[in-house]
């Protein structure tokens, strides 16, 4: 069986990995001043996060169209694929999964659409699990088992510079968001089964970095790791260096350093720091 793999741009997979494994990526949509842009086009992540705090009109995001999926699905089938796995961002946070399922309907049993329950590399690592299982020659059921295993062992956690962007997006309860703004705190949030859960708060950027570091240490030996940030590259490298100095024996090679895509960053804001980790 020749298997095709599709995901969306919220997976945050680096381009060299996408190219190496022939992954089809459907871009989500960023809306700036009423103008829609395919995620990754029209504005760089660095420029976007620099401009975001001063934008007069708050940006919004949207799911891609079913036509965007149909193009990718047909391309893979035309290339000789017998089946397609389409793995996407958490259904609780975006309509992307629903659009993918709508597009897959006409292909009947030839496409399996999966809700990752996650975002950024929490999703991306599930895609990579599918890629590796495919390379290993597993059956479709074996590949699905590998994806489920990765999902169960993945932790995604972040320290945000402010609760304001989450408050705007409606991704957390209003009372929690209001409390965060009132106290001028930096919330610590975890993404669990598609739900953004505030799990703590600190008052300074330094304390936020310390909390992320200690939380990552608690995960234990890792199979995969991505350090995530929203235009906070210096802090991200500091976190990686601290990990290498103290626990290098328990972290994997090939750590990914990712400036999170704008479609996600719209809802979390600049200067955030976090990680996606798959424990052994």
Residue pairs with C-beta under 8 A, 6 or more apart in sequence:
1 82
1 83
1 139
1 140
2 80
2 81
2 82
2 83
3 81
3 82
3 83
3 84
3 85
3 134
3 140
3 143
4 22
4 24
4 73
4 76
4 77
4 79
4 81
4 83
4 84
4 85
5 21
5 22
5 23
5 24
5 84
5 85
5 86
5 87
5 127
5 130
5 131
5 134
6 23
6 24
6 25
6 26
6 69
6 72
6 73
6 76
6 84
6 85
6 86
6 87
6 100
7 13
7 23
7 24
7 25
7 26
7 86
7 87
7 88
7 123
7 124
7 127
8 25
8 26
8 27
8 28
8 64
8 88
8 89
8 96
8 100
9 25
9 26
9 27
9 28
9 39
9 40
9 261
9 263
10 28
10 39
10 88
10 89
10 94
10 96
10 119
10 120
10 123
10 261
10 263
10 264
11 25
11 87
11 89
11 120
11 121
11 123
11 124
11 127
12 120
12 121
12 123
12 124
12 226
12 228
12 258
12 260
12 261
12 264
13 23
13 25
13 121
13 124
13 127
13 128
14 256
14 258
17 23
17 128
18 25
21 131
23 127
23 131
24 72
24 75
24 76
26 64
26 68
26 69
26 72
26 96
26 100
27 38
27 39
27 40
27 41
27 64
27 68
28 39
28 61
28 62
28 63
28 64
28 89
28 94
28 96
28 261
28 263
29 36
29 37
29 38
29 39
29 61
29 62
29 63
29 64
29 263
30 36
30 37
30 38
30 39
30 42
30 43
30 59
30 61
30 262
30 263
30 266
31 37
31 59
31 60
31 61
31 62
32 42
32 43
32 55
32 59
33 57
34 57
36 62
37 43
39 261
39 262
39 263
40 261
40 262
43 51
43 262
45 231
45 259
45 260
45 261
45 262
45 265
46 231
46 259
48 262
48 265
49 230
49 231
49 259
49 262
49 265
49 270
49 271
50 231
50 270
52 59
52 265
52 266
52 269
52 270
53 269
53 270
58 168
59 262
59 266
60 266
61 94
61 263
61 266
61 267
62 95
63 94
63 95
63 96
63 98
63 99
64 96
64 99
65 99
66 99
66 102
66 103
67 103
69 86
69 99
69 100
69 103
69 104
70 103
73 84
73 86
73 103
73 104
73 107
73 111
76 84
77 84
77 107
77 110
82 110
83 110
83 111
83 112
83 140
84 104
84 107
84 110
84 111
84 112
85 111
85 112
85 114
85 130
85 143
85 147
86 100
86 104
86 111
86 112
86 113
86 114
87 113
87 114
87 116
87 123
87 126
87 127
87 130
87 147
88 94
88 96
88 97
88 100
88 113
88 114
88 115
88 116
88 123
89 96
89 97
89 116
89 118
89 119
89 123
90 97
90 115
90 116
90 117
90 118
90 119
90 123
90 191
90 193
90 194
91 97
91 98
91 115
91 194
92 117
92 193
92 194
92 195
93 119
93 171
93 194
93 196
97 113
97 115
100 113
101 113
104 111
104 113
112 140
112 144
114 126
114 144
114 147
115 194
116 122
116 123
116 126
116 151
117 151
117 193
117 194
118 126
118 151
118 154
118 156
118 191
118 194
118 276
119 156
119 191
119 264
120 156
120 226
120 228
120 258
120 260
120 261
120 264
120 276
121 156
121 224
121 226
121 228
121 256
121 258
121 276
122 154
122 156
122 191
122 276
124 226
124 276
125 150
125 154
125 224
125 226
125 276
125 278
126 147
126 150
126 151
126 154
128 150
128 224
129 146
129 147
129 149
129 150
130 143
130 146
130 147
132 146
133 142
133 143
133 146
133 147
134 143
138 145
138 146
150 278
153 223
153 278
153 279
153 280
154 276
154 277
154 278
154 279
155 190
155 219
155 275
155 276
155 277
155 279
156 190
156 191
156 274
156 275
156 276
156 277
157 188
157 189
157 190
157 191
157 199
157 212
157 215
157 216
157 274
157 275
158 188
158 189
158 190
158 212
158 228
158 268
158 272
158 273
158 274
158 275
159 186
159 187
159 188
159 202
159 208
159 209
159 211
159 212
159 272
159 273
159 274
160 166
160 186
160 187
160 188
160 189
160 268
160 269
160 272
161 186
161 205
161 208
161 269
161 270
161 271
161 272
162 180
162 181
162 186
162 269
163 172
163 176
163 177
163 180
163 181
163 185
163 187
164 177
164 181
164 269
165 266
165 267
165 268
165 269
166 172
166 177
166 187
166 189
166 196
166 267
166 268
166 269
167 174
167 177
167 178
167 180
167 181
168 267
169 266
169 267
171 196
171 267
172 189
172 196
172 198
176 198
180 187
180 198
180 201
183 201
184 203
185 201
185 202
185 203
186 201
186 202
186 203
186 204
186 205
186 207
186 208
187 198
187 200
187 201
188 198
188 199
188 200
188 201
188 202
188 208
188 211
188 212
188 215
189 196
189 197
189 198
189 199
190 196
190 197
190 199
191 197
200 211
202 208
202 210
202 211
205 235
205 271
208 273
209 235
209 238
209 239
209 273
212 239
212 273
212 274
212 275
213 239
213 242
213 243
215 275
216 225
216 239
216 243
216 275
216 277
217 246
217 247
219 277
219 279
220 250
220 279
220 280
221 250
221 251
221 279
221 280
222 250
222 251
222 252
222 277
222 278
222 279
222 280
223 252
223 278
223 279
223 280
224 252
224 276
224 277
224 278
225 251
225 252
225 255
225 256
225 275
225 276
225 277
225 278
226 255
226 256
226 257
226 258
226 275
226 276
226 277
227 236
227 239
227 240
227 255
227 256
227 257
227 258
227 273
227 274
227 275
228 236
228 258
228 260
228 272
228 273
228 274
228 275
228 276
229 235
229 236
229 257
229 258
229 259
229 260
229 272
229 273
229 274
230 259
230 260
230 265
230 268
230 269
230 270
230 271
230 272
231 259
231 270
231 271
232 270
232 271
232 272
232 273
233 257
233 259
235 271
235 273
236 257
236 273
237 257
239 273
239 275
240 255
240 257
243 251
244 251
260 268
260 272
265 272
